[in-house]
Amino acid sequence: MVFFTVMGYLFVASVSLLCLFCVDKWVRRWLYSSSELILGPSALPVIGCAYHFFGDPSNVLRAIIRTIDSYQDIVKLWLGYRLLYVLKKPEYIEKVITNPNALNKDFFYEPLVSVLGDGLVTLGGAKWRRHRKLINPSFNQKILDNFVELFNERANHLVKILEETVGERNVPLYDIIGACVVDLSCQTAMGVNMSIGNVEKRVGEVLEKLNELSTERSLKLWNHIEVIWLLSGKKAQFNYYIKRLRSIVNEVIQKKMQDEDLKELRRDESVIANDGYDSKRRAFLDILLTQTDLNEKEIRDEVNTFLVAATRTTTNTLTAIFTVLGIYQDVQRKVYQEIVDVVGVEGEIRPEHLQRLEYTERVIKETLRVFPAVGMFSRYVAEDIDLGNNVKIEKGASAAVPVVYMHRCDKFWTDAMKFNPDRFLPGTSSRHPYTYLPFSQGPRNCIGGRYVTMLMKVVVALAIRPLKVFSEYKSIEEISLKLGILVRMTDGPKVWFQRRVS
Ligand code: HEM
């Protein structure tokens, strides 16, 4: 009896799926017919090409790169009923990500919305434009220069922790740097001192878990089925960590609301009415909380977004920088020499030093090339986009930029897997600017790009002056990467520190 009931349900489910499939084929027939002109891996009904990318996250990344590599400038992927074009030609990438009809994010960002809320990363349309315009001034150079003192203070704190690891192998750098970066982001972008209550550790743990669970959901197709996600217990875990993240965000906002400077700013109507830059507006959170036209949820979602967007990306990149310095001792020697030449053997790093740390900046750029924290991003195409050469992306499709592929492709970079900071010497390359996209490009580029480059320079300079870093890896080719919401090393960083003897 039970057998016949189950078979009955299965039959009804299969027929419903088939009907949905046929209706979709008819309703979006223009998408199906025009996409036939572009090549891509074979797609099965219902699941599309997803079966090419099953496995653990490091295999998935390898499979994606292999697949993309075997096609020409644009690759068609059917993911379930969704159509995604992967762009490999920098000219195509430029046309799409600067196009006003491709400014909104696509289905890949759905799991992210539950983590970030409706903040700058996930918002689209007029709302995104309004928030971006509002937040942009808080990342101007004058404000960033004011942060350098705090960068020094917190980086010195990090150096002390790293000094305590001397003698240990396999230092847990992701955790140590992660805590320092959360602390720094709260103090600078948010203008809140959160070092009490262990916030850094709590945020680190929560973000790690959310990243793991979001990756599980995005990459394993069966987890998209709500009932499977629920029964596996993962949905409950996901909701638990989201709740914890929300409570940390509330703590940050509460703490900020007690800030006397902020209370003064909120009382001062002239400052609120003034659109221009005011020196009292130190942090982006000051601006958000003095805006009368943002409601409580909008503010909470932006704080959430910044806490997530600013921290894991920076942690992964700084960890990668220390790892490459550990592998390439000659590069580390040059970084050390530059710091001593520009800043001296001791003393703080000031804003004017930062511009002169040119080699260190090239090392950061080259690290972001081989280890881009954001391995891929994508957009929803709201109107047809003509890419030239008879190639068109139809409205309703998505377009993805495979950053990690572009950055490691021999077609664009001589000896792509060789770590060579001098590729970024001015005037040495004629490559298309859209082959290098660690912070994306165009109107939806990373708002924190300049901020984080300054921060990373201070951290690297202050750590490399008293300490030498070493790595078990012999080359970057040995380091396997895994794909999640962000890209990170599968088992790295395998580094340790020694005190520098002058
Ligand atoms: C090394 C560190 C970082 C990297 C590699 C990075 C990379 C990126 C990339 C590639 C995007 C575009 C994502 C997309 O289109 O989906 C982005 C967007 C964004 N990033 Fe970053 N980011 C970093 C640090 C930061 C920091 C420190 C902040 C804040 C202080 C930040 C805030 C944002 C925001 C708000 C957006 C969305 C911008 C918009 O759509 O208007 N990021 N980032």
Boltz pocket constraint, residues with backbone or C-beta under 6 A from the ligand:
constraints:
  - pocket:
      binder: B
      contacts: [[A, 120], [A, 121], [A, 122], [A, 132], [A, 189], [A, 305], [A, 306], [A, 309], [A, 310], [A, 311], [A, 313], [A, 314], [A, 317], [A, 372], [A, 373], [A, 374], [A, 376], [A, 377], [A, 378], [A, 437], [A, 438], [A, 439], [A, 440], [A, 443], [A, 444], [A, 445], [A, 446], [A, 447], [A, 448], [A, 449], [A, 451], [A, 452]]
      max_distance: 6.0
